């Protein structure tokens, strides 16, 4: 069968599934609990012929020959506390599910292996370490946003916890006997502000004080803060973490306090774009009536654990707009948009682009080869640039 005939079959499958898919999307939007999402998604996948394995709130579903090529669709379904689906993960889930079902429905027998991987609550790094992405040829997902771009310019990011230890003293007794941990922390914030003035585009350090003492009449012997550190690449992030640590060490030395700096979790790696795969998706998306532009890295300083996946296997994560830039992510307006008519049409278009691209990867070994060549070229360029 010719490619265009298969694309038509994919489109027909999605058209027949649209009402059912959208009902799942609005159900998840109204009740943004990951347990419900896992239950609904895995049920649909099992009905579609996938073999499902659950691991708490994560899951894998597989169909096909268990041979190469092996392609995976990623789905997310966790919500933002207090805001619900302010990142539109209900739409990510629906698009991935729809693409998977449409591919199987169009192809009948999958010439290779198709997986669907559900990873909630920033769980992709754990999945990478557990080997869930081993042996894959490509990974595809989409993210709703306020722009329509071929790929998401996601930064590397890590959270740091900083703890200054001083010595308590009563301010009406002998305050000079104390070592003010809070003063040391404030001095660190001043140093970080100076550091900010020389940061390269795409890098940032943002901090909050989480503990500054227990009483106003006692010199604090403990002060804590958290810093979110972002940079365009993982190596640039490591260098910036060293600079932030130097700010902490300098403040400790000047005040007489001691300091501990610790990374919280694995953090997020930068997103390694794959132009070959992104261009193929963008072509299909345009054929479905949605035109994607090139990303503006300055306009987005988001980070995501899909970056961790993109540095081990060729990955695409295009953005498709469901709201205007003035609304922004993680806002009540974006939450409302994730259940609106614009979101429905954007999600179905994204599902169609994903499904068509999966079909291409499963049927054309040359595309897999080109995709991996692009991945390795990017990897080499990053090493040379750093």
N, C-alpha and C positions, 0 to 999 in steps of 0.2 A: 504494500500500500504506500502511496506517495505521502510525503510529509504534510502537504496541504490538506489531504483527505483526513489524516489523523488529527490535525489541528481542528478541523470542522467537527470531528467526533468529540474531541475534548470540550469544545464550546457547547455542543449539544448536551453533553453530560452535565456540565456546570449549570446550564439553563434549567435542566430537569431537577437539579439538586438545590437550586437557589433558595427556594422558599424554606426548605428544611434547614439549610445551612444558616440562613438569616434568623430563623427561630432559635437556633442554638446560640447565635451571637447575642441576641437580645436577652435570652435567658441568663447567659453568663454575665451580661451587663447588669441585669437587675439583681442578681445574686452572685457577687464576685468572690465566690469561695472556691479555692483550688480543688477541693474534694469533689465538688459538683462537676467542675470542668473535666477532671480526669475520668469521672464516671461517664459523662456524656460522650466525650471524645473516643474513649476506648470502646464503648458500646458500638458507636458508628463504624469504627475501624474494623471491629470484629465482624459486623454485618457485611462489611465490604470485602471480606476475605483475608484480612490481615491477622497474623498471629501476634497476640499482645502479651507482653510481660510487664508487670507493674512493679515499681520499687518505691513504695511510699507515695509521694505526690509526683514522682517522675514515672515515665513509661517509655517503652520502645514497642513499635509495631512493625512487622516485616511481612513482605509478600514477594513472591518471585522464585527464582531458581537457586538462590543463595550463591550465585556466581557473579563475576564482574560483567558489566559495570555495576557499581553499587552507589546509589544516590540516596540522600536523605533530605527530608523536609523537616524543618524545625518548627515547633509550636510552643508558644508561651501562653500563660493564662493567669498569672498572678496579678493582683491589683495593687494600687497605691493605698496604703493605710489612710483611712479618713476621706479619701477622694474616689474610691472605686476605680473604674477602668480609665484613669486619667492618662494612661499611655496607650490605650486601645488594644490591650493584649487579648481581649475577647475577639477582636478582628484578626489578630495574628493566628489565633487558634482556628478560627473559621476558614481562613484562607489556606492554611496548611492542610486542614482536613479536606476541604473541597478539592484542592489540587491533587491530593493523594487518591481520593475516590474517583476523580475524573480520569486520571491516568490509567487506573486499573480498568475502569469502565470502557475506555477507548481502546486500550491495547488488548484486553482480554487476558492473554498470557504475557506477563512482564518479561522482556528479554534481558534479564539481569536481576538485580535486587533493588527494591524500593523500601526504604525505612521511613518511619515517622518517629521523631524523637521529641518527647515532652519533657521540658526542663524548667520547672518553676523556681521562683525566688533566687535568681542569680545562681542557678545550679550547674551552669555549663562547664565551669572549670572542674568541678567534681566529676562530671561526666567524661570530660577529656581524660582526666587521670585514671578513671575507671576503665578506659578503653572503648567507650561507646562510639568513638569516631574513628577507631582504627580500621584501616582497610577501605574507607570510603573514598570515592572518586570526586564527590562534590556535595556541598551542603547548601540548601536554599531556604530562605525565609524572606518575609517582608515585614516592614514596620510602618504603621500609620503615622502620619506627621502633619506638618504645616507646609511642607514642600514636597514636590515630586522629583526625586533625584535617583540617578542610576545606582548609587551606593551611598551609604551613610558614613560621613567623615567622623568616625568615632575615635576619641582620644584614649590613650592609656591612663589608668586612674588607680589610685590606692588610697586607703584611709590609714592615717597614722594616729596612734595614741601617744601623747606626751605626758609624762608625770615628773614634776619637780618635787624633790624632797628637801625640806629645810629643817628648821628647829623651832618649836613653839616657844613663845614667851608672852607674858602678860604686858599689855601696853602701858599699864600704870605701875608696873614693877620695874623690870630691867629689860626694856625692849631691845637694847643693844645686844643682849645675849641671844636673841633670836636670829634665825635666818629665814627671810620672808620668801617662801616658795611662790606666792602669788606675784610678788614683784619680779621675780625671775621670769615667770611665765609672761607677764606683761612686756618685759624687756624682749622676750623672744618674739612676741607679736610685732613689736616695733622693728626688729631686725627683719622679719618676714615682709613687712610693708616696704622696707628698703630693697629687699630682694626682688619684690614684685616689679620695681621700676626697670629692671634689666632683664626680665623674662622675655623669651622669644614668643612670637605669635603662636597661639594655641596652647600655651602653658599657663597654669594658674595654681595658686595656693589659697585656700579658704579655710579659716579655722573658727572654732567656737570653744569657749571655756565651759567645761562640764563640771568642774569643782574648783571653788576659789577660797575655801576656808569654811569654818563652822560657826565662828562668832566674831563680831566686830571688834572686840577688845582683846583678841588673841592674834599674835603674829601667825599666819597660816604656815603649818609645817608640811602641807601637801596641797598641790594645785595640779589639776589635770586639764587637758584640752584634746580636741580631735581636729585633725587637719585633713581636708580632702586635697590631694595633689594630682594634677593632671598635666600631661605632656603629649605631644603628637605621636611619639613612639615609645615602646617599652624601654629602650635604652636611654632615651632622653628623660624618661620618668625616673629611672634609677639615679641619674645624675642630679636631677632636681631634688629627689629625696635626700641625697647626700648634702645638698645645699641647705635644705630645711633642718637637717640634723645638725649641721654646723651652726645654724642660728641658735638652736637649743643649747648646744655645748657652750657657745660663747656667752649666752645669758647665764648659764649655770656657773661658768668660771667667774663672771663679773660679780655675781651675787653671793657666791659661797655655797650655793645649793648643789645638789646632785640631780642628774636628769636621766630618765629612761625614755627611749623612743622605740616604739614597736609597730610593725605593720599589722593591720587587722585584716585577716583573710588573705586570699590570693590576689585580690584586686582584679582589674580589667586590663587586658592587653589592647593595644590599638587595633583598629580594623585594617586588615591587609586586603585592599581592593583587588578584585580580579576583573580586569577590563574585558577579557574575552567573554566570560560568563555574563557579566553585567550588560555588555552590548547585546548579547543574544536575548536576554530578558527584556531589555529596553525595546528591541525591535518587535517582539511579540506584544508588549504592552501598547506600543504605538498602533499596531494593527488592530488592537481592541479599543482604540480611541483615546488612550491616555498617553501623553507625551512627557517623557522624563528628561530633565536637564542635567547638566553637570553640577556636582555639589559645590557649595561655597563653604570651605572649612571654617571661615571666620564666623559664619552665621550659626554654627552648631558647635557646642562644646560638650555634647553628651558623651557618655561612656556606656558600654554594655558588655556583658560577658560573651556576646557573640564574637567579640574581638578575639577572645581566647581560642575560639574554634577556628577563626579565619587564619590563624598563624600555624595551624597544623594540617589543614585541608582546604582546598579552594572553596570559597564561600561567597555568596551574595546576600546582601541585606538592603535592598532598595527601599526608599521611602516613597509612599504614595499619600498625597495630601487628603485629609478629611476635614481640615479646618484652615482658616487663614492664619498667617504668621502672627497677627496681633493677638490671637487667642492663646497660643503657647501650650506646651506640654505641661502636665501636672497641674492643671487648673480645672475648676468646675466646668468652665466652658468646653474644654477638651473632653471631659467626661461625658457631657451631654452630646457632643458631636459624635462620640463613638457609638451612639445608638441611632444616628440620624440617617436620612436618605443619602446624603453625600458619602457617608461611610459605607453604606451598603453597596453602592455602585463602585467605589474605589476598591473595596475588598474583593468583589467578584472579578474585577479587572485584574487585580493582583493575583488572585487564584488562577485565573486563566494564563497569565504570563508565567507563573511558576510551573503550572502543569505542562504547558507547551515546551518550556525549557527542559523539564525533566524528560519528556519524550525524546527531545533531541539528544540528550546525554545518553539515554538508554539505547538509542538506535544508531548513534554515530560515534564510533571509537575515535575518529579524528578530532571531534570536539573535546572529548576527554583529554586527549593528548595535548591539544592547544591550551586547554584550561590549566593543565599541570605545568606546561612550559611557562605560561604567564605567572603562575604562582612562584615558580623557582626564580624567574627573572626579578620579580618584586622582592623576594627574600634576599637575593644578592644585592639589589639596589639599596635596600635598607641597611644591610651590613656595611656597604661601602659608604653610605651617607652618614652613618653614625660614627 
